[in-house]
Amino acid sequence: MKNCYITLFIFLLSQSLQAQGHKTVSGEIEFFSSAPVEDIQAVNNGPTGLFNEQTGSLAFLVPVRAFRFPKSLMQEHFNDKFMDSHTYPEASFEGRLSGYDRRRSGSQEAFAEGNLTIHGQTNKVRVPGNINFKGDQIIMDAVFPVKLEDYNIEIPKVLFYNIAEEVEVTVSFVFEKTDR
Amino acid sequence: MTNKILVIFLIFYFLFLSTSAQDNLLDQLREEDKTEWNTHTTTFKAIRLINGHTVETREKGNLEFLISHRFGRINSGAYQFFGMDQANMRLGLDYAWQDWLTLGIGRNSFSKLYDGFAKISLFQQNEGKIKQPVTLVWLSGASINTIRRPEIPMNLNRRLQYVHQLLAASKLYQNIALQLMPTYIHRNLVREPSAPNAFFAVGAGLSYRLSKSVYLNVEYYHRFLDQENGTANPIAIGVDIETGGHVFQLQLTNAQQMTETGFIPSTSGDFFNGDIHFGFNITRNFQLGNTRPIKK
């Protein structure tokens, strides 16, 4: 019976640990498409994220319409012709972070593994990146390629500006501890 | 025994917890962040529907260069190469001085006419928290024909025409947009004494998205006139082909003029009798000045 209480105690303790998490205070996603005619770059300051240090669970939510382009017409085409943001207003990542040591401070490598959903299409990905524990803050960043084909993003045939079939995505997030 | 049950229960509990915790994170994010990200969405592909304007205006700093042609009547026969020998051309510039204000000028070969207009955005259709079912745009314009007419004494007043329009459009679904255009036209000089100097008309337009880059458009203006004096209501049907910075618009219409003060009062062709003009508009968009900052 004693064992039973100990197990219950551990169980309750683990539950309170489970509830501890980190939430983004700032998030930025940038993408870059390099093509002969024109380089295209856009920045999104709308994403939010949650990270659970104990389990390594990680999730990001990206409002597609929050991408800003230097030219307003490009932004319209991005939403209208490529991302169909009316139908798919959000992109997301949901998975687990591994390969890091919580006790180490300073920048270290880590892997994010999980489901990346863009344009309504979900793919399993493994993205290498950096994580940095700075007191109560956690900083994450990564650079990875996204193939348009993998997410059923078609390049319209009658388009004069070229768009790379693979775009480079740069993400950087700053997390802070939440009470919950 | 109790221990065993407890352990089994805990294993299942943790299994459940770990999966549900993952689902929760995304749902939690959706719950917490209710920010609405609205980007400027367009009702029509181009700033002209066919002959007339759409509610579309560009964001501040955009300049659109328009080249438009209307050829002669298709039923004019092989000798005229089905109208291709007679082209009426308009060159135009539309500049978005502010997000809400676009100023435009144009030069038409027909009547050696110059036109200018101001296009003011009043309301933008919005499907967000504040529902706004229509986009409203006010258009005021004037045109001056500079053709020499030695047979009558001409002065500046006699050469001027005016137009005022309220453009009301609604994107009904992702692929259908409708527009209504109550219009007031005033011409200082008319061809016949019985023709009115000023009259009202109502236009209606429809745009249907055939594919991501191709749209089908229809445009019609109904004029409230006692006598039509050999003129007709302008009808037009066309397609928009969008290719990035360009929009190519190809159309068939009974009108040969390309400004409101021209094609609304003075269209003479009978569309259903084959008096049809083939034509096109080509628009090229330029973003002037510094491109806008993309970072916060």
Interface residues (C-beta under 8 A of the other chain):
Chain A: M1 N3 C4 T7 L8 F11 S14 Q18 Q41 A42 V43 N45 G46 T48 G49 L50 N52 T55 S57 L58 A59 F60 L61 P63 V64 R65 A66 R68 F69 P70 K71 S72 L73 Q75 E76 H77 N79 D80 K81 S85 H86 T87 P89 S92 E94 G95 R96 E154 P156 K157 V158 L159 F160 Y161
Chain B: T2 N3 L6 V7 L10 Y13 F14 L17 S18 A21 Q22 L25 L26 Q28 L29 R30 E32 D33 T35 W37 N38 T39 H40 T41 T42 R58 E59 N62 Q174 K212 S213 I241 E242 T243 G244 G245 H246 N285 Q287 T291 R292 P293 I294 K295 K296
